[in-house]
Amino acid sequence: MRKTFAPGNVAIAEGAITAGLKFYAGYPITPSSEIMEYLAERLPRLGGVVIQMEDEIASINAIIGASWAGAKSMTATSGPGFSLMAEAIGLAVITETPIVVVNVMRAGPSTGVPTKTSQSDVLQARWLAHGDYIVPCYAPWSVQEAYDLTIKAFNTAELLRTPVVILSDAVIAHLWEPLVIRDEKEVTIINRKVPKEGEKALPYKPDPDLIPPMPIFGRGFKAIAESLTHDERGYYAPRDDSYRALVLRLHMKIFKRLDQVFDYESYYCGEDCDYMLLSYGSVARIAYLAMLELRKRGHRVCMLRLKTLWPLDEEKLVKSCSARRIIVLENNMGKIYMDAERIFRDREVYPAPLLSLELPSLRDVLEVINTWL
């Protein structure tokens, strides 16, 4: 264990190293560039590889290829670069390729304000690519959690053979806080299943847990990375039965482990509360302070903070708190609010959009909340 003082981008890089990162490909883009810069110096000393690619499209395709060669792989970008990765995200989903993609959100649309923050890419992380799929997504609220959730992201990717998104933002990226970097023996590290040596396994034939062992290129296995709808052999299969079986399995292998993928924290939700604040990422830091201030003023307020944005454990969320009124605080026009309104359909759910290029102030948050109190 090593204690240090670091920004969020470095915490993500160190979390990836702890999780076993061996290949990083990326293209510089504010506010994520420090992840690549830090890894370019550190990872090669640990036996890994860092490559600056010509663009974001090449970056994500490079890490898909590296993953099929057996290396834990990651790239990092921001909203505009994430948009360019759309097609390859779909490729990683249908080929069941474990990769980690970091999106350090900044203001948009388009080029927006490159050096400022936002939480506007929440639905982009959920539905970036075309087709029917789900990609797990984690949103840290602190430097330490950026480290911890990066390890969780790699473990989820390896366990479920799926791409995973870390949705950070410019505030977390450049925020300096204490950071505990753990040794590999101090954390749980998951590695993907591979066929046994000499086994003639089909590349997409699942085990009872719905996850196929992943054949690695160059190790004597029959490995096919097929982007078309395919059968267990990896052969193109444009039939209802093959399509239905593939899509259902891609969903169910994740939903059957929802208790492992979904994570959240609650504060005072065990009490009898009138209001619950629902938030995530950097904005949750101020929402937490607002909750404490409102409680001082005599309001019965609790808070729930999402660490996992997708998939949501709807049953667990409904049971988390009995508050009749829910206020959703986020730095966008209401992305998670739309799901909260659907999930808590028997309660009053209010949007609290905080369109701010900086971390909203406590006064700003209290003003928005007071609209609904």
Summary of the structure (lengths in Angstrom):
residues: 373
radius of gyration: 20.8
end to end distance: 44.9
largest distance: 68.0
contacts: 1340
relative contact order: 0.12
helix: 39%
strand: 20%
